[in-house]
Amino acid sequence: MGNDAQVDIPTHSIEQAITRTKESCIVNRTIQTLNYKGLLWSCSLRRICLSALWLPLGALVFCYVTASIFQADDIHETHCRVYNVVPSISAITGISPQRYVWRICIAYHLGPRLLIGSLYYNYHRERTSYIFEDKVRNLAVNLGEACYWLNLIELLALTGVTYVSNRENYFVHEKIFIIFMVASLLHMLCRARVGCLASDVVEPVRTNKLVWILFFVAIVATIGLIVFFLRHRLLCRPLAFTWFSICEYILATANMAFHALIVQDLPVHELQVVCPTSKTN
């Protein structure tokens, strides 16, 4: 019977392995320390998105409640001077002092909205890069770019509607509001479509079904808004402007919910401000 084989491992090899392990641990700890020190500020994308949602929503609720309590006669006055129950968004945000609260909140929420638009553009661009068919990929890329520019037009139109009230210049206010509605609906449609194209190749977008639902809700609200506006403007029907205002609130709610869906699509992402470290590190 043979004895068990023994293998002699040189002592210097063991010492070298231990030394390399220690050096690796020191380097990893140093890199982690440098990265930690280089991080100046961070904030979750969820918090940024919710702030962009609550600023206009909170301002809208504030304007509605205070105007209904203290300035009911002013906000219910209509073109035809017929009976009205629900004031429009333009009515409650176009009087003083509510207009100042509304304008300040819209101004503060523009920055996060621009950031969200850029993030969504890169998000869809990364997803569509996995599409193999050139024709489909080009269509998805074009739709992603359309989403970015429609979001920008929508923001500019919202800013215009906010700072040019219907009491100051009704003609310009009305035209900018039409641009806002068209850009908003096309933005929803393009994002829903690009989500469908990318879902055939990579993991489906979590909120794509919700985008389609909000799009159809917005379409129905827009149709109702147009119908009741014409009934009020041309026929002066009682309560026609009330139904117009209800459709307007539904459209605004669908728009806010649509932009808040990024919380579900990018739930763990963060915005970070990092001080760059030296290249040797």
JOMOMO-V322333 format. One record per helix or strand. SS is the DSSP state (A for helix, B for strand). FROM is the first residue (numbers start at 1). TO is the last residue. If there is no record, write none. Layout:
# JOMOMO-V322333
ss: (SS	SS)
from: (FROM	FROM)
to: (TO	TO)
This chain:
# JOMOMO-V322333
ss: (A	B	A	A	A	A	A	A	A	A	A	B)
from: (11	39	45	72	89	98	134	170	208	240	262	270)
to: (38	44	70	75	93	128	163	199	235	260	265	274)
